[in-house]
Amino acid sequence: MKVVKAPVTFDIHSVMEGSDVAVGTKRYKDAKSFFAKEGDLDENTVMYDVYSYTKGDAKRGNLNWGLTVLHPLCVAGECNMTRGHWHEDRDCAEFYFGVSGKGLLMLMDEEGNTWAEEVSEGSLHHIDGHLAHRLINTGDEDMKVAACWGCDAGHDYAAVDAMPFGYRVMKEKGKLVFVRGE
Ligand SMILES: O=P(O)(O)OC[C@H]1O[C@](O)(CO)[C@@H](O)[C@@H]1O
């Protein structure tokens, strides 16, 4: 039997590596529109990186594996977060797995009801396809979250623009404050 090395590695103390791994970087200039207020970060500050690994076409049955690394930053007091989205195909669910750091997985149903699950090392989260989802780093170190989702799920950002998440997560004097509304 032939035994070969795995094409991709994921050292939980580092990131995913391998020739098939793609990386997308979100900088402050591309992220500021989804925070409540403008902050004083340099436009090129890296807010988060998304590593992803997939095989085959974006068709039903194929899977993506991803790793999001959200840096411990605040924008005018608001904790750093991903843009957040529904899946274009609401029948596609997703798993998140807390790797390190701590934060929240904010979830919103199609009526706008918003709540959150605590994310920390070892936490496993099933995200129903009918829920919008956003990661928020509430800690003082990088928050790393692995994810697995269908290649054909797609990202629906327009629906979140039309109906934003019901809360914002702020840090005031080191304490978390949940602010209702946009
Ligand atoms: O595009 P957004 O909403 O910033 O989200 C990035 C997120 O998308 C995913 O790639 C897939 O849902 C996650 O791994 C990651 O946290």
PDBQT file of the ligand as one rigid body, heavy atoms in Angstrom, charges set to zero:
ROOT
HETATM    1  O1  LIG A 201     -17.000  36.578   4.826  1.00  0.00    +0.000 OA
HETATM    2  P1  LIG A 201     -17.227  36.819   6.278  1.00  0.00    +0.000 P 
HETATM    3  O2  LIG A 201     -18.662  37.003   6.642  1.00  0.00    +0.000 OA
HETATM    4  O3  LIG A 201     -16.349  37.848   6.846  1.00  0.00    +0.000 OA
HETATM    5  O4  LIG A 201     -16.877  35.489   7.015  1.00  0.00    +0.000 OA
HETATM    6  C1  LIG A 201     -15.694  34.832   6.954  1.00  0.00    +0.000 C 
HETATM    7  C2  LIG A 201     -16.140  33.483   7.373  1.00  0.00    +0.000 C 
HETATM    8  O5  LIG A 201     -16.614  32.798   6.232  1.00  0.00    +0.000 OA
HETATM    9  C3  LIG A 201     -16.219  31.498   6.301  1.00  0.00    +0.000 C 
HETATM   10  O6  LIG A 201     -15.160  31.387   5.415  1.00  0.00    +0.000 OA
HETATM   11  C4  LIG A 201     -17.288  30.570   5.797  1.00  0.00    +0.000 C 
HETATM   12  O7  LIG A 201     -18.494  30.789   6.412  1.00  0.00    +0.000 OA
HETATM   13  C5  LIG A 201     -15.768  31.287   7.732  1.00  0.00    +0.000 C 
HETATM   14  O8  LIG A 201     -14.812  30.334   7.834  1.00  0.00    +0.000 OA
HETATM   15  C6  LIG A 201     -15.274  32.636   8.107  1.00  0.00    +0.000 C 
HETATM   16  O9  LIG A 201     -15.342  32.862   9.497  1.00  0.00    +0.000 OA
ENDROOT
TORSDOF 0
